[in-house]
Amino acid sequence: MNELLPLGDIPSLMGCYAKRELTPSQVVQAVHAAIRNDPDHVWIYKLPLVSLMGYARAVEAQSMAALPLYGIPFA
C-alpha cells in the first residue's frame, strides 16, 4: 500500500471500520507511506512504522464503542 487511502471525513472512516472495509493498520500503513518522503519536512519526528503498527493492533483489539476516536489518524 503506497498511496494514501481516500479516507474522507471521520464519520466515513468510522463507517468503513464498522463494515470491516478498512482497518486502523491499513490506515497507518497508508499514512506512513504518504509522509515517509515528505519534501516539505513538515514532520519534526515520525515514529517508525513498526511502532505505529503496534499501536494500530492495540486499537484493533479494542471495541469501537470503547474508543471514541477508534482508528482516527492525527498528528
CHARMM-style PDB file with segment names, atoms N, HN, CA, C and O in Angstrom:
ATOM      1  N   MET     1       0.861  -1.170   0.000  1.00  0.00      PROA
ATOM      2  CA  MET     1       0.000   0.000   0.000  1.00  0.00      PROA
ATOM      3  C   MET     1       0.906   1.230   0.000  1.00  0.00      PROA
ATOM      4  O   MET     1       1.513   1.557   1.020  1.00  0.00      PROA
ATOM      5  N   ASN     2       0.995   1.902  -1.125  1.00  0.00      PROA
ATOM      6  HN  ASN     2       0.502   1.637  -1.953  1.00  0.00      PROA
ATOM      7  CA  ASN     2       1.933   3.005  -1.242  1.00  0.00      PROA
ATOM      8  C   ASN     2       1.290   4.357  -1.452  1.00  0.00      PROA
ATOM      9  O   ASN     2       1.994   5.358  -1.580  1.00  0.00      PROA
ATOM     10  N   GLU     3      -0.007   4.412  -1.490  1.00  0.00      PROA
ATOM     11  HN  GLU     3      -0.580   3.598  -1.386  1.00  0.00      PROA
ATOM     12  CA  GLU     3      -0.626   5.714  -1.641  1.00  0.00      PROA
ATOM     13  C   GLU     3      -1.691   5.909  -0.577  1.00  0.00      PROA
ATOM     14  O   GLU     3      -2.244   4.950  -0.039  1.00  0.00      PROA
ATOM     15  N   LEU     4      -1.960   7.155  -0.290  1.00  0.00      PROA
ATOM     16  HN  LEU     4      -1.511   7.935  -0.727  1.00  0.00      PROA
ATOM     17  CA  LEU     4      -2.922   7.479   0.756  1.00  0.00      PROA
ATOM     18  C   LEU     4      -4.309   7.013   0.351  1.00  0.00      PROA
ATOM     19  O   LEU     4      -4.762   7.255  -0.768  1.00  0.00      PROA
ATOM     20  N   LEU     5      -4.966   6.351   1.265  1.00  0.00      PROA
ATOM     21  HN  LEU     5      -4.598   6.155   2.174  1.00  0.00      PROA
ATOM     22  CA  LEU     5      -6.331   5.913   1.018  1.00  0.00      PROA
ATOM     23  C   LEU     5      -7.251   7.124   0.985  1.00  0.00      PROA
ATOM     24  O   LEU     5      -6.972   8.129   1.639  1.00  0.00      PROA
ATOM     25  N   PRO     6      -8.330   7.046   0.243  1.00  0.00      PROA
ATOM     26  CA  PRO     6      -9.310   8.139   0.276  1.00  0.00      PROA
ATOM     27  C   PRO     6     -10.097   8.061   1.585  1.00  0.00      PROA
ATOM     28  O   PRO     6     -11.177   7.473   1.635  1.00  0.00      PROA
ATOM     29  N   LEU     7      -9.549   8.656   2.635  1.00  0.00      PROA
ATOM     30  HN  LEU     7      -8.671   9.134   2.595  1.00  0.00      PROA
ATOM     31  CA  LEU     7     -10.103   8.491   3.980  1.00  0.00      PROA
ATOM     32  C   LEU     7     -11.407   9.243   4.189  1.00  0.00      PROA
ATOM     33  O   LEU     7     -12.248   8.805   4.974  1.00  0.00      PROA
ATOM     34  N   GLY     8     -11.591  10.345   3.515  1.00  0.00      PROA
ATOM     35  HN  GLY     8     -10.909  10.700   2.876  1.00  0.00      PROA
ATOM     36  CA  GLY     8     -12.810  11.115   3.702  1.00  0.00      PROA
ATOM     37  C   GLY     8     -12.861  11.751   5.077  1.00  0.00      PROA
ATOM     38  O   GLY     8     -11.827  12.085   5.656  1.00  0.00      PROA
ATOM     39  N   ASP     9     -14.061  11.915   5.591  1.00  0.00      PROA
ATOM     40  HN  ASP     9     -14.901  11.644   5.121  1.00  0.00      PROA
ATOM     41  CA  ASP     9     -14.224  12.536   6.903  1.00  0.00      PROA
ATOM     42  C   ASP     9     -14.290  11.459   7.991  1.00  0.00      PROA
ATOM     43  O   ASP     9     -14.292  10.263   7.697  1.00  0.00      PROA
ATOM     44  N   ILE    10     -14.344  11.898   9.235  1.00  0.00      PROA
ATOM     45  HN  ILE    10     -14.343  12.869   9.473  1.00  0.00      PROA
ATOM     46  CA  ILE    10     -14.337  10.957  10.358  1.00  0.00      PROA
ATOM     47  C   ILE    10     -15.532  10.000  10.320  1.00  0.00      PROA
ATOM     48  O   ILE    10     -15.336   8.797  10.492  1.00  0.00      PROA
ATOM     49  N   PRO    11     -16.766  10.486  10.101  1.00  0.00      PROA
ATOM     50  CA  PRO    11     -17.881   9.524  10.048  1.00  0.00      PROA
ATOM     51  C   PRO    11     -17.716   8.485   8.934  1.00  0.00      PROA
ATOM     52  O   PRO    11     -18.081   7.323   9.113  1.00  0.00      PROA
ATOM     53  N   SER    12     -17.173   8.895   7.794  1.00  0.00      PROA
ATOM     54  HN  SER    12     -16.877   9.839   7.649  1.00  0.00      PROA
ATOM     55  CA  SER    12     -16.960   7.940   6.700  1.00  0.00      PROA
ATOM     56  C   SER    12     -15.923   6.892   7.080  1.00  0.00      PROA
ATOM     57  O   SER    12     -16.105   5.705   6.812  1.00  0.00      PROA
ATOM     58  N   LEU    13     -14.845   7.330   7.701  1.00  0.00      PROA
ATOM     59  HN  LEU    13     -14.698   8.295   7.920  1.00  0.00      PROA
ATOM     60  CA  LEU    13     -13.804   6.407   8.133  1.00  0.00      PROA
ATOM     61  C   LEU    13     -14.345   5.443   9.179  1.00  0.00      PROA
ATOM     62  O   LEU    13     -14.079   4.242   9.117  1.00  0.00      PROA
ATOM     63  N   MET    14     -15.102   5.963  10.138  1.00  0.00      PROA
ATOM     64  HN  MET    14     -15.318   6.938  10.188  1.00  0.00      PROA
ATOM     65  CA  MET    14     -15.692   5.102  11.164  1.00  0.00      PROA
ATOM     66  C   MET    14     -16.653   4.088  10.534  1.00  0.00      PROA
ATOM     67  O   MET    14     -16.725   2.939  10.971  1.00  0.00      PROA
ATOM     68  N   GLY    15     -17.389   4.519   9.508  1.00  0.00      PROA
ATOM     69  HN  GLY    15     -17.331   5.452   9.153  1.00  0.00      PROA
ATOM     70  CA  GLY    15     -18.283   3.604   8.805  1.00  0.00      PROA
ATOM     71  C   GLY    15     -17.526   2.482   8.122  1.00  0.00      PROA
ATOM     72  O   GLY    15     -17.966   1.333   8.136  1.00  0.00      PROA
ATOM     73  N   CYS    16     -16.377   2.812   7.519  1.00  0.00      PROA
ATOM     74  HN  CYS    16     -16.019   3.746   7.509  1.00  0.00      PROA
ATOM     75  CA  CYS    16     -15.540   1.785   6.887  1.00  0.00      PROA
ATOM     76  C   CYS    16     -15.021   0.787   7.917  1.00  0.00      PROA
ATOM     77  O   CYS    16     -14.966  -0.414   7.655  1.00  0.00      PROA
ATOM     78  N   TYR    17     -14.643   1.288   9.084  1.00  0.00      PROA
ATOM     79  HN  TYR    17     -14.687   2.264   9.298  1.00  0.00      PROA
ATOM     80  CA  TYR    17     -14.199   0.387  10.154  1.00  0.00      PROA
ATOM     81  C   TYR    17     -15.352  -0.519  10.596  1.00  0.00      PROA
ATOM     82  O   TYR    17     -15.177  -1.728  10.750  1.00  0.00      PROA
ATOM     83  N   ALA    18     -16.521   0.073  10.795  1.00  0.00      PROA
ATOM     84  HN  ALA    18     -16.663   1.055  10.670  1.00  0.00      PROA
ATOM     85  CA  ALA    18     -17.672  -0.699  11.277  1.00  0.00      PROA
ATOM     86  C   ALA    18     -18.061  -1.803  10.289  1.00  0.00      PROA
ATOM     87  O   ALA    18     -18.469  -2.891  10.695  1.00  0.00      PROA
ATOM     88  N   LYS    19     -17.929  -1.514   8.990  1.00  0.00      PROA
ATOM     89  HN  LYS    19     -17.597  -0.630   8.660  1.00  0.00      PROA
ATOM     90  CA  LYS    19     -18.267  -2.502   7.958  1.00  0.00      PROA
ATOM     91  C   LYS    19     -17.097  -3.430   7.642  1.00  0.00      PROA
ATOM     92  O   LYS    19     -17.191  -4.299   6.776  1.00  0.00      PROA
ATOM     93  N   ARG    20     -15.993  -3.227   8.362  1.00  0.00      PROA
ATOM     94  HN  ARG    20     -15.917  -2.521   9.066  1.00  0.00      PROA
ATOM     95  CA  ARG    20     -14.774  -4.025   8.177  1.00  0.00      PROA
ATOM     96  C   ARG    20     -14.218  -3.924   6.756  1.00  0.00      PROA
ATOM     97  O   ARG    20     -13.630  -4.869   6.231  1.00  0.00      PROA
ATOM     98  N   GLU    21     -14.420  -2.751   6.149  1.00  0.00      PROA
ATOM     99  HN  GLU    21     -14.898  -1.982   6.575  1.00  0.00      PROA
ATOM    100  CA  GLU    21     -13.858  -2.487   4.822  1.00  0.00      PROA
ATOM    101  C   GLU    21     -12.430  -1.975   4.938  1.00  0.00      PROA
ATOM    102  O   GLU    21     -11.681  -1.964   3.960  1.00  0.00      PROA
ATOM    103  N   LEU    22     -12.061  -1.554   6.134  1.00  0.00      PROA
ATOM    104  HN  LEU    22     -12.669  -1.563   6.928  1.00  0.00      PROA
ATOM    105  CA  LEU    22     -10.772  -0.932   6.380  1.00  0.00      PROA
ATOM    106  C   LEU    22     -10.399  -1.170   7.833  1.00  0.00      PROA
ATOM    107  O   LEU    22     -11.276  -1.291   8.688  1.00  0.00      PROA
ATOM    108  N   THR    23      -9.105  -1.239   8.119  1.00  0.00      PROA
ATOM    109  HN  THR    23      -8.393  -1.140   7.424  1.00  0.00      PROA
ATOM    110  CA  THR    23      -8.634  -1.400   9.496  1.00  0.00      PROA
ATOM    111  C   THR    23      -7.692  -0.258   9.853  1.00  0.00      PROA
ATOM    112  O   THR    23      -7.103   0.360   8.965  1.00  0.00      PROA
ATOM    113  N   PRO    24      -7.546   0.027  11.137  1.00  0.00      PROA
ATOM    114  CA  PRO    24      -6.563   1.034  11.543  1.00  0.00      PROA
ATOM    115  C   PRO    24      -5.151   0.699  11.044  1.00  0.00      PROA
ATOM    116  O   PRO    24      -4.392   1.611  10.717  1.00  0.00      PROA
ATOM    117  N   SER    25      -4.787  -0.571  10.980  1.00  0.00      PROA
ATOM    118  HN  SER    25      -5.404  -1.312  11.245  1.00  0.00      PROA
ATOM    119  CA  SER    25      -3.470  -0.948  10.475  1.00  0.00      PROA
ATOM    120  C   SER    25      -3.289  -0.527   9.022  1.00  0.00      PROA
ATOM    121  O   SER    25      -2.220  -0.050   8.643  1.00  0.00      PROA
ATOM    122  N   GLN    26      -4.317  -0.698   8.217  1.00  0.00      PROA
ATOM    123  HN  GLN    26      -5.186  -1.085   8.525  1.00  0.00      PROA
ATOM    124  CA  GLN    26      -4.238  -0.273   6.814  1.00  0.00      PROA
ATOM    125  C   GLN    26      -4.090   1.239   6.709  1.00  0.00      PROA
ATOM    126  O   GLN    26      -3.336   1.739   5.875  1.00  0.00      PROA
ATOM    127  N   VAL    27      -4.808   1.961   7.553  1.00  0.00      PROA
ATOM    128  HN  VAL    27      -5.421   1.556   8.231  1.00  0.00      PROA
ATOM    129  CA  VAL    27      -4.716   3.419   7.537  1.00  0.00      PROA
ATOM    130  C   VAL    27      -3.326   3.865   7.966  1.00  0.00      PROA
ATOM    131  O   VAL    27      -2.741   4.761   7.358  1.00  0.00      PROA
ATOM    132  N   VAL    28      -2.797   3.238   9.016  1.00  0.00      PROA
ATOM    133  HN  VAL    28      -3.273   2.510   9.511  1.00  0.00      PROA
ATOM    134  CA  VAL    28      -1.449   3.581   9.481  1.00  0.00      PROA
ATOM    135  C   VAL    28      -0.428   3.357   8.367  1.00  0.00      PROA
ATOM    136  O   VAL    28       0.433   4.205   8.132  1.00  0.00      PROA
ATOM    137  N   GLN    29      -0.523   2.229   7.690  1.00  0.00      PROA
ATOM    138  HN  GLN    29      -1.222   1.540   7.881  1.00  0.00      PROA
ATOM    139  CA  GLN    29       0.420   1.944   6.607  1.00  0.00      PROA
ATOM    140  C   GLN    29       0.317   2.976   5.489  1.00  0.00      PROA
ATOM    141  O   GLN    29       1.334   3.429   4.962  1.00  0.00      PROA
ATOM    142  N   ALA    30      -0.899   3.346   5.129  1.00  0.00      PROA
ATOM    143  HN  ALA    30      -1.725   2.979   5.557  1.00  0.00      PROA
ATOM    144  CA  ALA    30      -1.098   4.308   4.048  1.00  0.00      PROA
ATOM    145  C   ALA    30      -0.598   5.696   4.427  1.00  0.00      PROA
ATOM    146  O   ALA    30       0.073   6.353   3.632  1.00  0.00      PROA
ATOM    147  N   VAL    31      -0.920   6.141   5.631  1.00  0.00      PROA
ATOM    148  HN  VAL    31      -1.465   5.607   6.277  1.00  0.00      PROA
ATOM    149  CA  VAL    31      -0.481   7.465   6.069  1.00  0.00      PROA
ATOM    150  C   VAL    31       1.038   7.492   6.207  1.00  0.00      PROA
ATOM    151  O   VAL    31       1.683   8.456   5.795  1.00  0.00      PROA
ATOM    152  N   HSD    32       1.601   6.448   6.778  1.00  0.00      PROA
ATOM    153  HN  HSD    32       1.077   5.665   7.112  1.00  0.00      PROA
ATOM    154  CA  HSD    32       3.062   6.388   6.928  1.00  0.00      PROA
ATOM    155  C   HSD    32       3.747   6.458   5.563  1.00  0.00      PROA
ATOM    156  O   HSD    32       4.735   7.173   5.397  1.00  0.00      PROA
ATOM    157  N   ALA    33       3.224   5.720   4.596  1.00  0.00      PROA
ATOM    158  HN  ALA    33       2.421   5.139   4.732  1.00  0.00      PROA
ATOM    159  CA  ALA    33       3.802   5.744   3.245  1.00  0.00      PROA
ATOM    160  C   ALA    33       3.703   7.135   2.630  1.00  0.00      PROA
ATOM    161  O   ALA    33       4.619   7.589   1.944  1.00  0.00      PROA
ATOM    162  N   ALA    34       2.575   7.807   2.884  1.00  0.00      PROA
ATOM    163  HN  ALA    34       1.831   7.438   3.441  1.00  0.00      PROA
ATOM    164  CA  ALA    34       2.374   9.128   2.300  1.00  0.00      PROA
ATOM    165  C   ALA    34       3.313  10.182   2.880  1.00  0.00      PROA
ATOM    166  O   ALA    34       3.710  11.108   2.174  1.00  0.00      PROA
ATOM    167  N   ILE    35       3.671  10.052   4.154  1.00  0.00      PROA
ATOM    168  HN  ILE    35       3.348   9.300   4.727  1.00  0.00      PROA
ATOM    169  CA  ILE    35       4.519  11.077   4.785  1.00  0.00      PROA
ATOM    170  C   ILE    35       5.985  10.664   4.873  1.00  0.00      PROA
ATOM    171  O   ILE    35       6.825  11.454   5.305  1.00  0.00      PROA
ATOM    172  N   ARG    36       6.298   9.442   4.470  1.00  0.00      PROA
ATOM    173  HN  ARG    36       5.615   8.800   4.119  1.00  0.00      PROA
ATOM    174  CA  ARG    36       7.664   8.928   4.592  1.00  0.00      PROA
ATOM    175  C   ARG    36       8.684   9.846   3.928  1.00  0.00      PROA
ATOM    176  O   ARG    36       9.720  10.150   4.519  1.00  0.00      PROA
ATOM    177  N   ASN    37       8.406  10.281   2.731  1.00  0.00      PROA
ATOM    178  HN  ASN    37       7.564  10.034   2.251  1.00  0.00      PROA
ATOM    179  CA  ASN    37       9.341  11.122   1.980  1.00  0.00      PROA
ATOM    180  C   ASN    37       8.787  12.534   1.823  1.00  0.00      PROA
ATOM    181  O   ASN    37       8.702  13.053   0.710  1.00  0.00      PROA
ATOM    182  N   ASP    38       8.419  13.136   2.909  1.00  0.00      PROA
ATOM    183  HN  ASP    38       8.488  12.715   3.814  1.00  0.00      PROA
ATOM    184  CA  ASP    38       7.835  14.476   2.921  1.00  0.00      PROA
ATOM    185  C   ASP    38       8.842  15.507   2.400  1.00  0.00      PROA
ATOM    186  O   ASP    38       9.813  15.807   3.095  1.00  0.00      PROA
ATOM    187  N   PRO    39       8.639  16.054   1.202  1.00  0.00      PROA
ATOM    188  CA  PRO    39       9.596  17.002   0.643  1.00  0.00      PROA
ATOM    189  C   PRO    39       9.604  18.345   1.380  1.00  0.00      PROA
ATOM    190  O   PRO    39      10.567  19.106   1.282  1.00  0.00      PROA
ATOM    191  N   ASP    40       8.537  18.628   2.110  1.00  0.00      PROA
ATOM    192  HN  ASP    40       7.755  18.010   2.190  1.00  0.00      PROA
ATOM    193  CA  ASP    40       8.446  19.908   2.821  1.00  0.00      PROA
ATOM    194  C   ASP    40       8.990  19.842   4.242  1.00  0.00      PROA
ATOM    195  O   ASP    40       9.080  20.861   4.926  1.00  0.00      PROA
ATOM    196  N   HSD    41       9.349  18.647   4.682  1.00  0.00      PROA
ATOM    197  HN  HSD    41       9.276  17.818   4.126  1.00  0.00      PROA
ATOM    198  CA  HSD    41       9.902  18.452   6.031  1.00  0.00      PROA
ATOM    199  C   HSD    41       8.979  19.026   7.109  1.00  0.00      PROA
ATOM    200  O   HSD    41       9.417  19.733   8.017  1.00  0.00      PROA
ATOM    201  N   VAL    42       7.707  18.705   6.981  1.00  0.00      PROA
ATOM    202  HN  VAL    42       7.351  18.131   6.244  1.00  0.00      PROA
ATOM    203  CA  VAL    42       6.699  19.169   7.930  1.00  0.00      PROA
ATOM    204  C   VAL    42       6.845  18.475   9.277  1.00  0.00      PROA
ATOM    205  O   VAL    42       6.588  19.077  10.319  1.00  0.00      PROA
ATOM    206  N   TRP    43       7.250  17.228   9.258  1.00  0.00      PROA
ATOM    207  HN  TRP    43       7.458  16.739   8.411  1.00  0.00      PROA
ATOM    208  CA  TRP    43       7.295  16.411  10.464  1.00  0.00      PROA
ATOM    209  C   TRP    43       8.627  16.566  11.182  1.00  0.00      PROA
ATOM    210  O   TRP    43       9.686  16.337  10.598  1.00  0.00      PROA
ATOM    211  N   ILE    44       8.567  16.953  12.437  1.00  0.00      PROA
ATOM    212  HN  ILE    44       7.707  17.139  12.911  1.00  0.00      PROA
ATOM    213  CA  ILE    44       9.776  17.055  13.255  1.00  0.00      PROA
ATOM    214  C   ILE    44      10.288  15.656  13.576  1.00  0.00      PROA
ATOM    215  O   ILE    44      11.491  15.396  13.537  1.00  0.00      PROA
ATOM    216  N   TYR    45       9.370  14.773  13.889  1.00  0.00      PROA
ATOM    217  HN  TYR    45       8.393  14.984  13.920  1.00  0.00      PROA
ATOM    218  CA  TYR    45       9.737  13.395  14.213  1.00  0.00      PROA
ATOM    219  C   TYR    45       8.619  12.480  13.755  1.00  0.00      PROA
ATOM    220  O   TYR    45       7.445  12.778  13.975  1.00  0.00      PROA
ATOM    221  N   LYS    46       8.962  11.383  13.128  1.00  0.00      PROA
ATOM    222  HN  LYS    46       9.916  11.140  12.950  1.00  0.00      PROA
ATOM    223  CA  LYS    46       7.989  10.374  12.709  1.00  0.00      PROA
ATOM    224  C   LYS    46       8.342   9.067  13.397  1.00  0.00      PROA
ATOM    225  O   LYS    46       9.485   8.614  13.335  1.00  0.00      PROA
ATOM    226  N   LEU    47       7.367   8.469  14.047  1.00  0.00      PROA
ATOM    227  HN  LEU    47       6.439   8.837  14.098  1.00  0.00      PROA
ATOM    228  CA  LEU    47       7.584   7.166  14.670  1.00  0.00      PROA
ATOM    229  C   LEU    47       7.854   6.127  13.587  1.00  0.00      PROA
ATOM    230  O   LEU    47       7.308   6.219  12.488  1.00  0.00      PROA
ATOM    231  N   PRO    48       8.684   5.151  13.891  1.00  0.00      PROA
ATOM    232  CA  PRO    48       8.911   4.069  12.932  1.00  0.00      PROA
ATOM    233  C   PRO    48       7.607   3.295  12.686  1.00  0.00      PROA
ATOM    234  O   PRO    48       6.754   3.191  13.567  1.00  0.00      PROA
ATOM    235  N   LEU    49       7.478   2.765  11.486  1.00  0.00      PROA
ATOM    236  HN  LEU    49       8.170   2.850  10.770  1.00  0.00      PROA
ATOM    237  CA  LEU    49       6.266   2.028  11.129  1.00  0.00      PROA
ATOM    238  C   LEU    49       6.002   0.872  12.097  1.00  0.00      PROA
ATOM    239  O   LEU    49       4.849   0.618  12.444  1.00  0.00      PROA
ATOM    240  N   VAL    50       7.027   0.185  12.529  1.00  0.00      PROA
ATOM    241  HN  VAL    50       7.964   0.392  12.247  1.00  0.00      PROA
ATOM    242  CA  VAL    50       6.831  -0.950  13.443  1.00  0.00      PROA
ATOM    243  C   VAL    50       6.158  -0.490  14.747  1.00  0.00      PROA
ATOM    244  O   VAL    50       5.305  -1.199  15.283  1.00  0.00      PROA
ATOM    245  N   SER    51       6.529   0.667  15.248  1.00  0.00      PROA
ATOM    246  HN  SER    51       7.221   1.242  14.812  1.00  0.00      PROA
ATOM    247  CA  SER    51       5.895   1.202  16.467  1.00  0.00      PROA
ATOM    248  C   SER    51       4.443   1.571  16.198  1.00  0.00      PROA
ATOM    249  O   SER    51       3.560   1.258  16.996  1.00  0.00      PROA
ATOM    250  N   LEU    52       4.200   2.233  15.081  1.00  0.00      PROA
ATOM    251  HN  LEU    52       4.918   2.487  14.433  1.00  0.00      PROA
ATOM    252  CA  LEU    52       2.835   2.632  14.738  1.00  0.00      PROA
ATOM    253  C   LEU    52       1.929   1.431  14.546  1.00  0.00      PROA
ATOM    254  O   LEU    52       0.759   1.456  14.930  1.00  0.00      PROA
ATOM    255  N   MET    53       2.476   0.373  13.948  1.00  0.00      PROA
ATOM    256  HN  MET    53       3.426   0.353  13.636  1.00  0.00      PROA
ATOM    257  CA  MET    53       1.665  -0.825  13.742  1.00  0.00      PROA
ATOM    258  C   MET    53       1.307  -1.480  15.072  1.00  0.00      PROA
ATOM    259  O   MET    53       0.227  -2.055  15.206  1.00  0.00      PROA
ATOM    260  N   GLY    54       2.192  -1.401  16.044  1.00  0.00      PROA
ATOM    261  HN  GLY    54       3.070  -0.934  15.935  1.00  0.00      PROA
ATOM    262  CA  GLY    54       1.871  -1.922  17.375  1.00  0.00      PROA
ATOM    263  C   GLY    54       0.696  -1.172  17.986  1.00  0.00      PROA
ATOM    264  O   GLY    54      -0.202  -1.771  18.577  1.00  0.00      PROA
ATOM    265  N   TYR    55       0.717   0.150  17.836  1.00  0.00      PROA
ATOM    266  HN  TYR    55       1.447   0.637  17.356  1.00  0.00      PROA
ATOM    267  CA  TYR    55      -0.404   0.954  18.339  1.00  0.00      PROA
ATOM    268  C   TYR    55      -1.692   0.624  17.585  1.00  0.00      PROA
ATOM    269  O   TYR    55      -2.758   0.522  18.191  1.00  0.00      PROA
ATOM    270  N   ALA    56      -1.594   0.459  16.267  1.00  0.00      PROA
ATOM    271  HN  ALA    56      -0.728   0.542  15.774  1.00  0.00      PROA
ATOM    272  CA  ALA    56      -2.780   0.149  15.465  1.00  0.00      PROA
ATOM    273  C   ALA    56      -3.377  -1.197  15.884  1.00  0.00      PROA
ATOM    274  O   ALA    56      -4.594  -1.322  16.018  1.00  0.00      PROA
ATOM    275  N   ARG    57      -2.533  -2.189  16.088  1.00  0.00      PROA
ATOM    276  HN  ARG    57      -1.544  -2.087  15.979  1.00  0.00      PROA
ATOM    277  CA  ARG    57      -3.034  -3.502  16.517  1.00  0.00      PROA
ATOM    278  C   ARG    57      -3.686  -3.427  17.900  1.00  0.00      PROA
ATOM    279  O   ARG    57      -4.668  -4.119  18.170  1.00  0.00      PROA
ATOM    280  N   ALA    58      -3.134  -2.586  18.767  1.00  0.00      PROA
ATOM    281  HN  ALA    58      -2.336  -2.024  18.548  1.00  0.00      PROA
ATOM    282  CA  ALA    58      -3.745  -2.416  20.095  1.00  0.00      PROA
ATOM    283  C   ALA    58      -5.130  -1.784  19.976  1.00  0.00      PROA
ATOM    284  O   ALA    58      -6.046  -2.148  20.714  1.00  0.00      PROA
ATOM    285  N   VAL    59      -5.280  -0.851  19.060  1.00  0.00      PROA
ATOM    286  HN  VAL    59      -4.536  -0.555  18.461  1.00  0.00      PROA
ATOM    287  CA  VAL    59      -6.593  -0.232  18.827  1.00  0.00      PROA
ATOM    288  C   VAL    59      -7.559  -1.278  18.272  1.00  0.00      PROA
ATOM    289  O   VAL    59      -8.711  -1.357  18.700  1.00  0.00      PROA
ATOM    290  N   GLU    60      -7.087  -2.072  17.325  1.00  0.00      PROA
ATOM    291  HN  GLU    60      -6.152  -2.008  16.978  1.00  0.00      PROA
ATOM    292  CA  GLU    60      -7.946  -3.087  16.714  1.00  0.00      PROA
ATOM    293  C   GLU    60      -8.416  -4.135  17.720  1.00  0.00      PROA
ATOM    294  O   GLU    60      -9.442  -4.780  17.503  1.00  0.00      PROA
ATOM    295  N   ALA    61      -7.690  -4.309  18.800  1.00  0.00      PROA
ATOM    296  HN  ALA    61      -6.856  -3.785  18.976  1.00  0.00      PROA
ATOM    297  CA  ALA    61      -8.070  -5.278  19.830  1.00  0.00      PROA
ATOM    298  C   ALA    61      -9.167  -4.736  20.746  1.00  0.00      PROA
ATOM    299  O   ALA    61      -9.727  -5.471  21.559  1.00  0.00      PROA
ATOM    300  N   GLN    62      -9.464  -3.455  20.608  1.00  0.00      PROA
ATOM    301  HN  GLN    62      -9.009  -2.858  19.948  1.00  0.00      PROA
ATOM    302  CA  GLN    62     -10.481  -2.808  21.441  1.00  0.00      PROA
ATOM    303  C   GLN    62     -11.808  -2.713  20.689  1.00  0.00      PROA
ATOM    304  O   GLN    62     -11.869  -2.873  19.470  1.00  0.00      PROA
ATOM    305  N   SER    63     -12.841  -2.455  21.435  1.00  0.00      PROA
ATOM    306  HN  SER    63     -12.791  -2.325  22.426  1.00  0.00      PROA
ATOM    307  CA  SER    63     -14.163  -2.232  20.853  1.00  0.00      PROA
ATOM    308  C   SER    63     -14.255  -0.800  20.327  1.00  0.00      PROA
ATOM    309  O   SER    63     -13.774   0.138  20.964  1.00  0.00      PROA
ATOM    310  N   MET    64     -14.874  -0.645  19.170  1.00  0.00      PROA
ATOM    311  HN  MET    64     -15.265  -1.406  18.653  1.00  0.00      PROA
ATOM    312  CA  MET    64     -15.074   0.710  18.641  1.00  0.00      PROA
ATOM    313  C   MET    64     -15.875   1.559  19.622  1.00  0.00      PROA
ATOM    314  O   MET    64     -15.633   2.759  19.751  1.00  0.00      PROA
ATOM    315  N   ALA    65     -16.819   0.941  20.308  1.00  0.00      PROA
ATOM    316  HN  ALA    65     -17.016  -0.034  20.203  1.00  0.00      PROA
ATOM    317  CA  ALA    65     -17.663   1.682  21.251  1.00  0.00      PROA
ATOM    318  C   ALA    65     -16.857   2.209  22.438  1.00  0.00      PROA
ATOM    319  O   ALA    65     -17.217   3.224  23.034  1.00  0.00      PROA
ATOM    320  N   ALA    66     -15.773   1.523  22.777  1.00  0.00      PROA
ATOM    321  HN  ALA    66     -15.481   0.698  22.293  1.00  0.00      PROA
ATOM    322  CA  ALA    66     -14.963   1.914  23.930  1.00  0.00      PROA
ATOM    323  C   ALA    66     -13.988   3.038  23.601  1.00  0.00      PROA
ATOM    324  O   ALA    66     -13.485   3.702  24.507  1.00  0.00      PROA
ATOM    325  N   LEU    67     -13.716   3.259  22.322  1.00  0.00      PROA
ATOM    326  HN  LEU    67     -14.125   2.720  21.586  1.00  0.00      PROA
ATOM    327  CA  LEU    67     -12.731   4.263  21.907  1.00  0.00      PROA
ATOM    328  C   LEU    67     -13.383   5.254  20.945  1.00  0.00      PROA
ATOM    329  O   LEU    67     -13.522   4.951  19.760  1.00  0.00      PROA
ATOM    330  N   PRO    68     -13.781   6.417  21.422  1.00  0.00      PROA
ATOM    331  CA  PRO    68     -14.474   7.393  20.556  1.00  0.00      PROA
ATOM    332  C   PRO    68     -13.670   7.801  19.322  1.00  0.00      PROA
ATOM    333  O   PRO    68     -14.257   8.141  18.295  1.00  0.00      PROA
ATOM    334  N   LEU    69     -12.348   7.775  19.403  1.00  0.00      PROA
ATOM    335  HN  LEU    69     -11.871   7.499  20.237  1.00  0.00      PROA
ATOM    336  CA  LEU    69     -11.524   8.144  18.254  1.00  0.00      PROA
ATOM    337  C   LEU    69     -10.847   6.910  17.651  1.00  0.00      PROA
ATOM    338  O   LEU    69      -9.735   6.999  17.129  1.00  0.00      PROA
ATOM    339  N   TYR    70     -11.518   5.768  17.725  1.00  0.00      PROA
ATOM    340  HN  TYR    70     -12.421   5.696  18.149  1.00  0.00      PROA
ATOM    341  CA  TYR    70     -11.020   4.498  17.223  1.00  0.00      PROA
ATOM    342  C   TYR    70     -10.463   4.653  15.808  1.00  0.00      PROA
ATOM    343  O   TYR    70     -11.204   4.931  14.864  1.00  0.00      PROA
ATOM    344  N   GLY    71      -9.139   4.468  15.674  1.00  0.00      PROA
ATOM    345  HN  GLY    71      -8.538   4.242  16.441  1.00  0.00      PROA
ATOM    346  CA  GLY    71      -8.519   4.445  14.362  1.00  0.00      PROA
ATOM    347  C   GLY    71      -8.453   5.752  13.604  1.00  0.00      PROA
ATOM    348  O   GLY    71      -8.151   5.753  12.411  1.00  0.00      PROA
ATOM    349  N   ILE    72      -8.726   6.864  14.262  1.00  0.00      PROA
ATOM    350  HN  ILE    72      -8.971   6.864  15.232  1.00  0.00      PROA
ATOM    351  CA  ILE    72      -8.693   8.161  13.582  1.00  0.00      PROA
ATOM    352  C   ILE    72      -7.249   8.679  13.607  1.00  0.00      PROA
ATOM    353  O   ILE    72      -6.691   8.915  14.679  1.00  0.00      PROA
ATOM    354  N   PRO    73      -6.651   8.854  12.432  1.00  0.00      PROA
ATOM    355  CA  PRO    73      -5.268   9.365  12.415  1.00  0.00      PROA
ATOM    356  C   PRO    73      -5.231  10.851  12.740  1.00  0.00      PROA
ATOM    357  O   PRO    73      -6.113  11.610  12.338  1.00  0.00      PROA
ATOM    358  N   PHE    74      -4.206  11.253  13.468  1.00  0.00      PROA
ATOM    359  HN  PHE    74      -3.490  10.636  13.795  1.00  0.00      PROA
ATOM    360  CA  PHE    74      -3.999  12.670  13.767  1.00  0.00      PROA
ATOM    361  C   PHE    74      -2.521  12.871  14.028  1.00  0.00      PROA
ATOM    362  O   PHE    74      -1.781  11.925  14.300  1.00  0.00      PROA
ATOM    363  N   ALA    75      -2.114  14.112  13.940  1.00  0.00      PROA
ATOM    364  HN  ALA    75      -2.715  14.880  13.719  1.00  0.00      PROA
ATOM    365  CA  ALA    75      -0.698  14.418  14.160  1.00  0.00      PROA
ATOM    366  C   ALA    75      -0.542  15.167  15.459  1.00  0.00      PROA
ATOM    367  OT1 ALA    75       0.575  15.523  15.836  1.00  0.00      PROA
TER     368      ALA     75
END
